Amino acid sequence: MDFIFKFDYVLVGLMQVVGFFVQGTTGFGCTVIAAAVTNGLLGTTMGVPYGTAITIPFLCWLAIKGREDISWKDLAKIVALCAPGIFIGQYLFYQISPQTAKILIGAMVTVIAVMNLHKHVVKPLIIKDIDEDEAVDTLLKKVFRYGCLILGGIVHGAFNIGGPLITVYTLEAVQDKKKFRNTMTMLWVVLNSWNMFNQYQNGAFTSELNSALLIGLPMAGIGFYFGMRFLEKINREQFLRIVYVVLLIIGANMLLSNIPWTANMQLATLLSTAVMIAGYTINVMKKRKLNLQAH
């Protein structure tokens, strides 16, 4: 194999330090956090298999270490429901243009970030809604959870960033935090190993990709080491708030920078965004007032 050096590989590797610090701390998030930079600099054809392969050594280590605290029954259920989506996603990856892929990735990451900022920032800090437990598990909630699981499989098969959607389901299925972390880790071992095998079969592992991985793996290891080391010292809730702010910035930038804008599109987008933000703000303030009155 010929070694090829490009400065872009170093920049992508530096992003892995951040992503794998999160992975080492929370047990998930490295691929999603690094996706915008990785795919932006390497292109999706190279960036997606890069994101798949670089996680494997660290995921396997975590899975072996925490094998006794894996919910194997829930893991089997998740894999079975994700599998059809994985095949669909892998087909879509080779059918979608790089620009379209970047728009879709950016949109997905942005939506995920907004949803989680509402959950981790707006609800507890602004609305003052501390109790998030809802006793009644309605049919609509079940459909939403299973829909997220299936869609997560499609997104993961195509772009390797289905984790946050799959997490929506797994958080409900696996209540214990330690089992949740280790079950998710084992899930990524299964899904990413299959993705990597499929990408290898399709000739993704070129000299360029292998060279980028050689540069990126030591940097990912640094982030992973410090993430694990400071796991007990970091307030997870505060840390997740920072992560989702970063995700929002990265996702929105990827989405907005790849849309072929026209003047009319820009105006319509600005107006509709302003209306949605105004409506959302009014709704949040109403809920805040009600909660303050109740307490």
PLY file of the C-alpha trace (Angstrom):
ply
format ascii 1.0
element vertex 295
property float x
property float y
property float z
element edge 294
property int vertex1
property int vertex2
end_header
0.00 0.00 0.00
1.31 3.43 -0.95
1.14 6.01 1.85
-0.38 9.32 0.73
-0.17 12.44 2.88
-2.63 15.30 2.63
-3.17 18.08 5.14
-6.90 17.42 4.96
-6.23 14.04 6.58
-4.68 15.84 9.58
-7.69 18.18 9.87
-10.07 15.21 9.76
-7.93 13.46 12.37
-8.08 16.49 14.68
-11.88 16.36 14.46
-11.70 12.74 15.62
-10.07 13.93 18.85
-13.28 15.83 19.62
-15.58 13.07 18.39
-13.84 10.28 20.26
-13.59 12.35 23.43
-17.39 12.35 23.33
-17.42 8.63 22.50
-15.14 7.81 25.39
-17.25 9.89 27.77
-20.82 9.05 26.75
-20.49 5.83 24.74
-21.82 7.32 21.48
-21.53 10.31 19.16
-18.10 10.16 17.53
-19.30 9.58 13.95
-22.13 12.12 14.07
-19.97 14.87 15.56
-17.18 14.35 13.04
-19.45 13.62 10.02
-19.69 17.18 8.70
-15.91 17.76 8.74
-15.05 14.23 7.61
-17.47 14.18 4.67
-16.83 17.84 3.88
-13.06 17.36 3.47
-12.90 13.78 2.21
-16.19 13.62 0.30
-18.93 11.14 1.18
-17.48 8.32 -0.98
-14.37 8.28 1.20
-15.70 9.97 4.34
-18.46 7.47 5.15
-16.21 4.35 5.11
-13.60 6.37 7.03
-16.16 7.04 9.76
-17.10 3.37 9.82
-13.60 1.92 9.99
-12.08 4.30 12.54
-14.67 3.34 15.18
-14.15 -0.44 15.04
-11.04 -0.84 17.30
-12.47 1.36 20.06
-15.97 -0.11 19.89
-14.63 -3.66 20.10
-12.53 -2.76 23.15
-15.53 -1.20 24.91
-17.80 -4.12 23.98
-15.36 -6.72 25.33
-14.83 -4.71 28.51
-18.58 -4.33 29.16
-19.80 -7.67 27.78
-21.40 -8.68 31.08
-23.70 -5.64 31.03
-25.18 -6.04 27.54
-28.92 -6.57 27.11
-28.63 -9.31 24.47
-32.39 -9.66 24.02
-32.84 -5.97 23.23
-29.72 -6.01 21.06
-31.16 -8.85 18.91
-34.45 -6.96 18.53
-32.70 -3.73 17.49
-30.45 -5.48 14.96
-33.43 -7.35 13.45
-35.41 -4.13 12.97
-32.43 -2.15 11.70
-31.22 -4.78 9.22
-33.70 -4.02 6.38
-32.90 -0.32 6.69
-29.16 -1.02 6.55
-29.54 -2.72 3.14
-31.76 0.10 1.85
-29.30 2.71 3.11
-26.31 1.01 1.52
-28.15 0.99 -1.82
-29.07 4.66 -1.47
-25.45 5.61 -0.67
-24.33 4.58 -4.14
-27.33 6.22 -5.84
-27.23 9.68 -4.23
-24.89 12.44 -5.44
-22.31 13.81 -2.93
-24.10 17.19 -2.77
-27.45 15.55 -2.07
-25.83 13.34 0.54
-24.33 16.38 2.30
-27.71 18.13 2.31
-29.39 15.04 3.78
-26.67 14.52 6.39
-26.76 18.20 7.33
-30.56 18.15 7.63
-30.53 14.98 9.73
-27.83 16.25 12.10
-29.61 19.62 12.43
-32.95 17.99 13.30
-31.27 15.70 15.83
-29.45 18.64 17.43
-32.60 20.78 17.67
-34.60 17.92 19.20
-31.95 17.27 21.82
-31.37 20.95 22.61
-35.07 21.20 23.36
-34.84 18.14 25.60
-31.59 18.98 27.40
-31.64 22.80 27.45
-35.08 24.33 26.86
-37.18 21.91 28.95
-35.07 21.85 32.12
-33.61 25.39 32.05
-36.33 27.55 30.45
-39.63 25.69 30.70
-38.56 24.34 34.11
-40.04 20.96 33.24
-37.96 18.61 35.37
-40.20 15.53 35.24
-39.94 14.09 31.73
-41.51 10.74 32.56
-44.86 10.05 30.93
-46.86 7.16 32.37
-49.00 6.35 29.34
-47.16 4.66 26.47
-49.53 5.36 23.60
-49.64 3.70 20.20
-48.37 6.93 18.63
-45.29 6.90 20.87
-44.59 3.27 19.99
-44.94 3.99 16.25
-42.58 6.95 16.63
-39.97 4.88 18.49
-40.05 1.99 16.03
-40.08 4.46 13.12
-36.92 6.06 14.50
-35.32 2.62 14.77
-36.11 1.67 11.17
-35.16 5.09 9.79
-32.00 5.00 11.90
-31.03 1.77 10.14
-31.49 3.41 6.73
-29.47 6.49 7.72
-26.75 4.34 9.29
-26.49 2.14 6.23
-26.19 5.15 3.94
-24.16 7.66 5.96
-23.13 5.86 9.18
-24.88 8.48 11.38
-28.06 6.64 12.37
-27.03 6.48 16.02
-29.11 9.32 17.43
-32.29 7.97 15.81
-31.64 4.44 17.04
-30.91 5.90 20.48
-34.48 7.27 20.64
-35.75 3.69 20.69
-32.99 2.17 22.82
-33.36 4.71 25.62
-36.89 3.37 26.19
-36.01 -0.30 25.70
-32.94 -0.33 27.96
-33.56 1.77 31.07
-30.36 0.98 33.00
-27.68 3.51 32.02
-24.76 1.08 32.13
-26.64 -1.56 30.11
-27.77 1.11 27.67
-24.18 2.24 27.04
-22.83 -1.28 26.57
-25.79 -2.46 24.48
-25.37 0.53 22.16
-21.64 -0.14 21.92
-22.23 -3.77 20.91
-24.85 -2.61 18.42
-22.28 -0.37 16.71
-19.82 -3.25 16.61
-22.40 -5.34 14.70
-23.68 -2.59 12.38
-20.32 -0.95 11.66
-18.61 -4.30 11.03
-21.27 -5.14 8.46
-21.01 -1.67 6.91
-17.21 -1.96 6.71
-17.42 -5.40 5.08
-19.88 -4.08 2.50
-17.73 -0.99 1.83
-14.63 -3.18 1.45
-16.47 -5.38 -1.05
-17.31 -2.26 -3.05
-13.68 -1.12 -3.22
-13.90 1.75 -0.73
-10.59 0.98 1.00
-8.16 2.71 -1.33
-4.62 3.92 -0.59
-6.05 7.37 0.15
-8.55 6.03 2.69
-6.02 3.74 4.37
-3.56 6.64 4.62
-6.20 8.89 6.17
-7.01 6.15 8.70
-3.35 5.73 9.65
-3.19 9.45 10.44
-6.59 9.60 12.13
-6.43 6.53 14.39
-3.75 7.85 16.80
-5.67 11.13 17.13
-8.91 9.27 17.75
-7.06 7.26 20.40
-6.01 10.45 22.19
-9.59 11.74 22.30
-10.90 8.35 23.38
-8.33 8.05 26.18
-9.12 11.44 27.68
-12.86 10.89 27.25
-12.64 7.66 29.27
-10.30 9.24 31.83
-12.58 12.19 32.54
-15.84 10.25 32.36
-16.47 10.50 36.09
-15.36 14.15 36.33
-17.67 15.62 33.70
-21.32 16.50 34.30
-22.88 14.44 31.51
-25.97 16.63 31.15
-23.95 19.84 30.76
-21.55 18.09 28.41
-24.38 16.87 26.18
-25.71 20.43 25.96
-22.37 21.60 24.57
-22.23 18.64 22.17
-25.66 19.36 20.71
-24.85 23.06 20.25
-21.78 22.01 18.27
-23.88 19.53 16.30
-26.39 22.24 15.45
-23.65 24.54 14.13
-21.98 21.79 12.11
-25.21 20.33 10.73
-26.72 23.70 9.82
-23.49 24.75 8.09
-23.37 21.57 6.01
-27.05 21.87 5.10
-27.05 25.57 4.21
-23.71 25.56 2.36
-24.79 22.78 -0.03
-28.30 23.92 -0.95
-28.36 25.57 -4.42
-29.93 28.81 -3.17
-31.89 31.30 -5.25
-32.99 34.74 -4.06
-36.61 33.60 -3.70
-35.59 30.47 -1.81
-33.51 32.51 0.63
-36.36 34.94 1.29
-38.93 32.16 1.76
-36.57 30.25 4.07
-35.85 33.32 6.21
-39.55 34.17 6.56
-40.64 30.61 7.37
-37.79 30.17 9.84
-38.68 33.43 11.58
-42.33 32.36 11.88
-41.39 28.93 13.29
-38.96 30.42 15.82
-41.54 32.98 16.92
-44.22 30.30 17.33
-41.84 28.02 19.20
-40.74 30.84 21.52
-44.35 31.78 22.36
-45.18 28.13 23.10
-42.10 27.73 25.32
-42.88 30.88 27.30
-46.50 29.78 27.82
-45.34 26.42 29.19
-42.77 28.16 31.40
-45.44 30.46 32.86
-47.74 27.49 33.59
-44.96 25.52 35.27
-43.90 28.48 37.40
-47.49 29.05 38.48
-47.89 25.36 39.36
-44.85 25.50 41.63
0 1
1 2
2 3
3 4
4 5
5 6
6 7
7 8
8 9
9 10
10 11
11 12
12 13
13 14
14 15
15 16
16 17
17 18
18 19
19 20
20 21
21 22
22 23
23 24
24 25
25 26
26 27
27 28
28 29
29 30
30 31
31 32
32 33
33 34
34 35
35 36
36 37
37 38
38 39
39 40
40 41
41 42
42 43
43 44
44 45
45 46
46 47
47 48
48 49
49 50
50 51
51 52
52 53
53 54
54 55
55 56
56 57
57 58
58 59
59 60
60 61
61 62
62 63
63 64
64 65
65 66
66 67
67 68
68 69
69 70
70 71
71 72
72 73
73 74
74 75
75 76
76 77
77 78
78 79
79 80
80 81
81 82
82 83
83 84
84 85
85 86
86 87
87 88
88 89
89 90
90 91
91 92
92 93
93 94
94 95
95 96
96 97
97 98
98 99
99 100
100 101
101 102
102 103
103 104
104 105
105 106
106 107
107 108
108 109
109 110
110 111
111 112
112 113
113 114
114 115
115 116
116 117
117 118
118 119
119 120
120 121
121 122
122 123
123 124
124 125
125 126
126 127
127 128
128 129
129 130
130 131
131 132
132 133
133 134
134 135
135 136
136 137
137 138
138 139
139 140
140 141
141 142
142 143
143 144
144 145
145 146
146 147
147 148
148 149
149 150
150 151
151 152
152 153
153 154
154 155
155 156
156 157
157 158
158 159
159 160
160 161
161 162
162 163
163 164
164 165
165 166
166 167
167 168
168 169
169 170
170 171
171 172
172 173
173 174
174 175
175 176
176 177
177 178
178 179
179 180
180 181
181 182
182 183
183 184
184 185
185 186
186 187
187 188
188 189
189 190
190 191
191 192
192 193
193 194
194 195
195 196
196 197
197 198
198 199
199 200
200 201
201 202
202 203
203 204
204 205
205 206
206 207
207 208
208 209
209 210
210 211
211 212
212 213
213 214
214 215
215 216
216 217
217 218
218 219
219 220
220 221
221 222
222 223
223 224
224 225
225 226
226 227
227 228
228 229
229 230
230 231
231 232
232 233
233 234
234 235
235 236
236 237
237 238
238 239
239 240
240 241
241 242
242 243
243 244
244 245
245 246
246 247
247 248
248 249
249 250
250 251
251 252
252 253
253 254
254 255
255 256
256 257
257 258
258 259
259 260
260 261
261 262
262 263
263 264
264 265
265 266
266 267
267 268
268 269
269 270
270 271
271 272
272 273
273 274
274 275
275 276
276 277
277 278
278 279
279 280
280 281
281 282
282 283
283 284
284 285
285 286
286 287
287 288
288 289
289 290
290 291
291 292
292 293
293 294
